[in-house]
Amino acid sequence: MEAMSGPDGETLYVDRTEGRRGHKGPFFVVYASETADERWGFYCSNCESLDNAVDSMGRVQCNECSNRTKAEEWDAAHE
């Protein structure tokens, strides 16, 4: 895993083997520890940002470049 500095100066770990396909580039899972015990969030590979949001349908959206994923579950009721 790749270590990087988080927004509060903490060390976070990006797992480039685990992620989700985004509209502009993949989102990779970020952990708070090198042992991947505690999931922290997502890393946007398009703009290299940790500033992302996840909605109730599991969509990830980058607050910097608007990269986004599709909903994890979808049916006609979600339209």
Stockholm file with secondary structure:
# STOCKHOLM 1.0

chainA/1-79         MEAMSGPDGETLYVDRTEGRRGHKGPFFVVYASETADERWGFYCSNCESLDNAVDSMGRVQCNECSNRTKAEEWDAAHE
#=GR chainA/1-79 SS CEEEECTTSCEEEEEEEEEECCSSSCEEEEESSTTCCSEEEEEETTTTBCCEEECTTCCEEETTTCCBCCCSSCCGGGC
#=GC SS_cons        CEEEECTTSCEEEEEEEEEECCSSSCEEEEESSTTCCSEEEEEETTTTBCCEEECTTCCEEETTTCCBCCCSSCCGGGC
//
